[in-house]
Amino acid sequence: MYERCGIFLNGVYLLADSHCHFDSFKGRKELIEAYSNAGVKFVVSNATNPDSVKAHLGFADEHPSLLIALGLHPVDILSLSSEEIDSSFSIIKDNIGKAVAVGEVGLDFKYADESQRVFQEDVFRRFINLATENKKPLVVHARYAETQCLNILEELSAKNVQMHWFTNSKKTSKRAVELGYFISCGPIILSDLQTQSVVKEIPLENLLLETDCPVPFLGVQSDPSWISRVCEKVAEIKCISPEKVSLVTGKNFSKLFHK
């Protein structure tokens, strides 16, 4: 049913997972084989903390389909010292050529107090500037801080931005589109009516597909092969063919990550 979805390349439909966390899986060889057999051409795996950065550097060249983004998650940095953040930032900066993007970075105000929010903003600005200086895309996490994230990105004239899982609000997603950013949607679209209504309004030219795996949905751990289901659901919501969804989102993926 889902094999029709994917990036149209040389007459073949292929899939791409624009956001996942590959270091959270065991048996990467088996996982690569599984998603490759499911028609997934590329996955972008995002680092989240110092150990995650090191792990991603370890498998940067493990397989042509596995692309890495290097960054520190806004929740993770709250448990790190300034010295630890500076050290990780230096490692990321020194190895930026191995990454297709800077990510996962951003703001998460759900459990952060005022001083922690200011701290997150400072670190976020550093990563935005790093991406700009190295002409790398940004993979942005924004939870309970959607407007604040967009304000900072616009203030710093950030370009080539992926707003990861940015499907909670029609108002903020519309603003992201107006800023020229890409918005990725994941398996939550399979069951959440609010997400479906937001995605319906996002132009296909601004849309990417993701899993955020191994985050579980409906009690089941997700993996990159789920992209086919996301593709099919987007097509259903927008009343277009899966081929159209895969073709346009595939072009978007190639444009953002230069693949």
Beta strands, then each sheet from edge to edge (+ up, - down):
strand 1: 7-9
strand 2: 12-20
strand 3: 40-46
strand 4: 66-70
strand 5: 101-108
strand 6: 138-143
strand 7: 161-164
strand 8: 182-185
strand 9: 207-209
strand 10: 216-217
strand 11: 220-221
sheet 1: 1+ 2- 3- 4- 5- 6- 7- 8- 9-
sheet 2: 10+ 11-
end
